[in-house]
Amino acid sequence: MSTPKILILGAGYGGLVTALGLQRKLNYNEAEVTLVNKHTYHFITTWLHEPAAGTSSTEHVRVELDKVIDMKKINFIKGTVESIQPDDRTVTLADGQVLSYDTLVIGLGSEPETFGIEGLKENAFSIRSINAVRQIRDHIEYMFAKYKNDPSRTDYLTFVVGGAGFTGIEFCGELGDRIPELCEEYDVDPDLVKVYNIEAAPTALPGFDPDLIDYAMDVLTRKGIEFKINTPIKQCTKEGVLLATGEEIKAATVIWTGGVRGNSIVEKSGFEVMRGRVKVDEYLHAPGYDNVYVVGDCALIFNPEGRPYPPTAQISVQEGEYLGESLVAKLRDEVVYPFKPELLGSLASLGKGEGMGKVGNKKVYGSTAVLMKKASDLRYLYKIGGVGLALKKVKL
């Protein structure tokens, strides 16, 4: 009998944690595990807003896969997934390589959701990868340099952040810290710099506790962020944004953080999706395929009230831990239990020394929230790379 083949697509939170679970639990020759990822590293998505603003380096958010994966136990392929053929049990990579599998785990991550806003895809930046945030950081610095050469262009010093969800709020906190440094470096009057956070929903941080929202907005307002809430962006151009109110903001920098959808490859491969996400069953199966599992931003899971869980890192990690156990149980003909996500709370950073969030039923603010977020980050880093990685990466 041939060795079962488990193929994992993507080394994000769900894919990587699944691979590490299999690495720890499988016996020699019990299964052949292959991990495909377009880069040789995993990155901490929840930290990307920091290097995007320039308050930390891209190296800080990057974890080399060969430092956490035992390449003798896991076959690693650096490659980009082109398509999935679930009926043939194969995956085609961009270089033409075709991989076969018995069990497939799809963790291909997300793409920006533009909600049909004209010009957004062409003219706005997105905080989605290490290369993307490098570009944002360099662009912001370049705008300060350009303004010094042409002081009539105040649009060079105007920054629009579209979306006041978690990423948008956290990025504004870091940008609020970075701007005074840039003003000093480039000898620019801080009063000339404008940062707008624009949100279509009636409130920032939709779904969050009103006290926490007020606290976050107060902290960011003091850092110079100007909010435009309940104000949809109608169009994004090379010159800036046009709002639904008719107001036009001239800005040479637009950063879109207003939402994500599942990777388009999943839909193109014939899986049934809702806004790019696969509505998985209680075992994380894709509909119609009991050998295909979906995790992370590509998976859609509903709570008991019938509302979708947000596609957070916390849930992705739990999905990965679950699959690491359930795939081994399935191989050994043991009982496989349904996946039950556990929401432990949500914590947001608001820049240096500031944060807020909810842990259980308790609201936390300021330095307490910062410490709890660091503890959460430490726990994840310890989980994937032990004490050494945790101590190396977390800024104390």
N, C-alpha and C positions, 0 to 999 in steps of 0.2 A: 504494500500500500504506500502511495507517495505521501510525502510530507505536506500537510496543509499549508497553503500560501495565504498570509495576511498582508494586505497592501494598505498602507496609510498615506493619504494624500494631504500634505500640508503639515508643517511643524509649528503651527500656532499653539495656543494653550491646549485645546482639545486633542490635536494630533500628537503633540509632543508628550503630553501626560499619558495618553494611551500607549504610546511606544515604550515609555519608561516603565509603565505597569507591566507590560508584556515582558520586557527585558528582565525585570525582577522575578516574575512568577513562573515563566515557562522553563521547563526542563530542556536539556540539550536535545535537539532534533524533534521536539514536540510540534514545532511549527516553524515555518520560514517567514520571518517578518521583514518587510521592506518599507522604508520611509522615503517618500519623494518630497523634496522641497526645492523651491527655485533658488534659495540661498543656502550657504553653508552655516547659517546662524538662525537662531530664534531671537525674536525681539520682544521686549516687554511693552506691549501696545499701550498699556495704561500710563506709561511714562513718556510717550512720544511727544506730548505737548511741551515738555521741557527743552529738548534739543531744538524743537521747531522755533521756540522763542529765543533760544541761545543761552538759556540758563544752565544747561548741562551739555555734555558731549554726546555724540551718537554712540560712542564706545560704551558709555554708561548703560544704554538700554539694550545692548547687543550681547547675546550669549552664544558662543561658538558651540555648534552641535557636537563636535568631537570631544568637548570637555564634559558633556553630560551623558552622551550615548556611548555604549560599548559597541564599537563598530564590528566586533567579532560576533556579537549576538544579533545586531540589527544591520541589515543591508541598507546603506544610505545611497540614494541616487540624487544628485543635484540636477534638477530638470524642471521644466515648466509643463504642466498638464495641458494638453490640447483638447482632449475629449475623453468621455467615459462611454463604454459600450456595455451597459449592464447585462444585456441578454447574452452577450458573448463572453462576459466575465473578463473583459480586457480594458486597459487604459492606454491611450496613445499620448506620447509626449511630443513636444514641439520639434524635437530632433528626429522624429519618425520612429523612435523606439516604442515597441508595443509590449506592455507588461500584462501578464495574466494573473488572476487571483482566484481564491476560493472565498475569501472574506475581504470586503472592502470597507475602509473607514474614510469618509470624505470630511476633511477639515480645511477646505480651501479658502476660508476667510471671506472678507466682505469687499464690496465696491461702494463708492459714494452713491447715495440716493439723491438725485437732483430734483425729484418731484416735478419734472417737466419744466423747470425754470429755464427760460431761454438764455443761452450763452454761458450757463454756469460751468458746464463740463469743459468748455474751451478756455474760459477766462479766470477761473478760480483755482487756487491751490487746495489740496486736501491733506489732512494729517493722517496718512495711512501706511507709511513705510519709512524705513531709514533713509532711503534715497529721497523720498518726498519731503521729509522734514529738513534734510540737508539743504534742499533747494529753497525752502521757505526761509530758513535762517539766513542763508546767503543773500536772498532777495531783500529781506528786511534791511540788512546792513547796507546793501547796495543803494537802497532808496535814500538812506541818510547821506551817503556819499554823493548821489546824484543831486540831491537838494542843495548841497553846498556849492555845486557848480551852476545851479539854476534856481536861485531863491524865489523866483516868481511861481515856481511849481509847488504850491503847498499840498497838492494831491499826492506828492511823493511821501509826505509825512502823515497821510491819512490812511488808516487801516480799518477794513471792514471784516468783522468776524460774523459769518452767517450761521446762526444756530446758537441757542443758549441752553443746550443740553450739557451733559457731563464734560465732553471734550471741549466745547466752546468756552464754558465757564473756567475750566482748568487752564486752558491756553491763555485766556484773558488775564488770569492771575499771574502767570509767568511773564506775559508780555508787559503787564503793568510794572513788574519788577525790572525788566530789561531796559525799558525805554529811558529811565534816568541815566543809566550807564551809557547808552548809545548817545544821548544828548551831550553828555560830558565828553565822550570820545570824539564826537564829530563837531563839537562846539555849536550845538543847535539849541535854540530857546525851547524849553519843554512846553511852553504854552502853545506852540505851533503844531504840536503832535496831537492828532485826534484818533481815538480808537472807539469804534462803534460796534456794539454787540446787538445784532438784529435777530429777533425771534418772531415767527409767525403765530405761535401759540399765545394764549392770553396771559401766560406767565413764563418766567425763566424756569429752568429745571422742571418741566412738566411732570406732574405726579409726585413731586417731592413735598415734604412738609412745609407749610407756609412760613413758619419761624426760621427754618433753615434757609429757605429761598431769600427771605428778607436779610438774613445775616450775610449770605454770600453776595448779594447785590450791594449791600452797604460797604463791605470790604472792598469790592472791586470799584465801586464809585469813588471811594477815597483814593484808589490807585489811578484814577483818571479815565475809567471806562464809562462811556456814555451808552445807556441802554435804550433800545427802541423795541419795546415788547408789543405783541399783538399787531405786528407790522410785517406782512409778508414781503419778500423780495420778488419783484415781478420779472426783472431782467438783469443780467450781468453782462457788462461790456468791457472793452479794454480800458474805458474811462472810469469805470466804477459800477454802481448799482442804481437801478430805478426801483423805487418802492411802490407798493400798491396804493399808497396815499398820493402818489404823483411826485413825491420828493425825489430828487436825484442827488446822490452823494458821489462827488468826484474823488476817486481813490485809486491809486496805482497798485494797491494790494488788496485782494479779496481772498479770504481763507474760509472755505466752506466746511462746517462741522455739523451740518443740519440733519444728518442721518445716514445710515448705511443699509445696503441690501445684500443678500447672499451673492456669492460669485456666479457670474452669468454662465460659466461652463456647466454648472449643475442643470440649469434650465435647458440649455442647448443640447445636453445629453439625454433629454427626454424625461427627466424626473418632474413630477408634479410639484409646482412651487406656488407660494404666495409671497409676492414682493421679493422674489429671488430665494426664498427659504423653503425648505422641504418640511412639511408637517409630518414629523416622525411619530411613531407609536410609542408606547410606554417602555419599549426596549431600545429605542433610538433607531429602529429600522426605517428605511425609506419605504413608502407605500408600494406593495407588490414585490418587494425583494427582501427576503429574510436573511440574506447574506450581505446586505449593504446597510451600513450605519452612517449617520450624519451627525456631526458635532459642531459646536461653535456658531459662528455667524450664519452658517448655511442651514442650521437646524431651527425649526419652529416648534416650541413646546408650549402647551397651554396649561394654566393653573386650574385648580378645581372649580373656580368661578367662570372658566371659559375665556379668560384673558391671556394673551401671550406673555410669557416671561421675557424680560428684556435680554438681549444677547450680550450678556456681560462676561468678563473674564472669569468671574467667580463661578458662574454656571458652566462655562466651557471646561474649566479645570475639573469640576465635579463630574461632568460627562466623560472626560478622559479617565478619571479614576474609576468610574463605573465600568467603562468598556475594558479597561485593563484587567478587571476582575471577571466580568461576565463572559468575555471571549475565551478566557482560560477555562471557566466553568463549563462553557458550551463544548470546548474541545474534549473535556474530560467527562462529558455526559452527566454533569452535576446540575443541580437546580439553578436556574437563572432568575433572579428577581427583577421586577420592574425598576426603572430609574425614578427616583424621587428627589428633585432638587431641594436644597435647603438654603433659603435666603438668610445669610448671617448679618446682613446690613449693607449699607452703602456709605462710602467715605470719599469726599472730594477735596483735593488740595486747592488752595486759593492763592498760591504763591508762597514765598518764604515765610515760614512760621505760622501760616494761617491755613485753616481747613474747617470743614464741618461735615456732619453726616449723622447717620443713625446706626447704632449697633444694638440689635434686638429692638427693644422699645425705647431705648435711651438716646436722647439727642446729645451730640457732643460738638463742641466748638473750639476754635483756636488751637492752642498748642496740644490740647488733649486729643483732638481729632488728628493732628499731625502725627503724634506718637502712635496712635492706634493704626493709622494708615501704614506707617513704617513697619509696625509689627505684622500687619497683614502681608506686606511685601516680603518681609523676611521669611514668613511662613512658606510662601510660594517658592522663593529662591532656595530655601532649605529642601523643599520637596523635590525640586528638579536637580539640584546640584550640591546638596549638603552644606555643611557649615562654611566651607571655603568660599563658595559662590555667594552665600548670603552676606558674609562679612566683606567681601570684595565689592559688592554692588550697592548695598544700601548706604546712603549718605546719612550719617548720624549727626 
